[in-house]
Amino acid sequence: MEKTIRKIQSFVRRSGRLTEGQKSGLNELWSDFGVDLPEGKIDLTSLFAKQQPAVLEIGFGNGDSLLEMAINTPNKNFLGIEVYEAGVGRLINEANKHQLTNLKIIKDDAVEVLKHHIEDDSFETFQLFFPDPWHKKKHHKRRIVQTDFLNLISSKLQNNGTIHMATDWENYAQHMMETLKNHPHFKNTMGAHNYSLRPKHRPITKFERRGERLGHDVWDLIFIKE
């Protein structure tokens, strides 16, 4: 009898009651901002109104940061991937209020989307802000930032593309730094072992402000694909 190998997931699907706005985003506005996954690869050139550099962010939570970046950077296209229904619905509803044409959303497992539905060399920038730190040592294997994940991201980034991560867990920041440093395709923009200052284009979220009030530090890591 064959042994079934269970895939280790880096996220937990949260559920709960949705607000009317979130329901509207998921249902009435989905055709404007949501992406239904095809059998094969997504055609990014026809997905957005304009052909311009593309930014991918996974695990955007409630979407505040991604929304602000899309508003402030109309000369780039933003694709966000999240499994949290309330966050997806909220972001779509807010994007509609601002009539954004440079933001699209996928509600699915980001790793599976990247593996099966995204062409190589598709993105100028990859963003991962405040992923679940899985802070207990026995759960570290669930952290999304692992060598296999970076291999996947590397294949989807264009040459000289940027990978930008941020976390407020020092242990996870150290893990990110070591994993990126040891990857053959990524180079630290700040030099060996150095973290980056938060760039102006990354908004400070409510989550981050709350952490600052509690005395939490934040570590940004910005690497370039070579």
Number of C-alpha atoms within 10 A of each C-alpha: 3 4 5 6 6 6 6 10 13 18 17 9 10 9 10 8 9 15 12 12 17 22 20 16 27 24 13 12 17 20 11 17 25 21 18 13 14 10 8 10 15 17 13 15 12 9 17 18 12 14 14 15 13 21 22 22 20 22 22 23 22 19 22 18 18 26 22 16 18 20 17 11 13 15 14 18 25 26 24 25 23 23 21 20 23 23 22 27 28 24 29 29 23 17 25 16 9 11 12 18 19 23 29 22 22 20 21 17 17 17 17 10 16 18 15 14 17 18 17 16 14 19 25 21 22 22 20 18 19 20 21 16 20 17 13 8 8 8 11 16 14 17 20 21 21 17 14 10 13 18 13 14 22 25 19 22 24 18 15 15 21 24 25 18 22 22 22 19 19 14 12 22 20 15 16 23 23 13 15 23 17 12 15 11 17 21 20 20 14 13 11 10 13 14 20 18 12 15 9 7 11 16 15 13 15 11 11 17 12 11 14 13 9 9 9 13 13 18 21 21 23 24 23 19 21 13
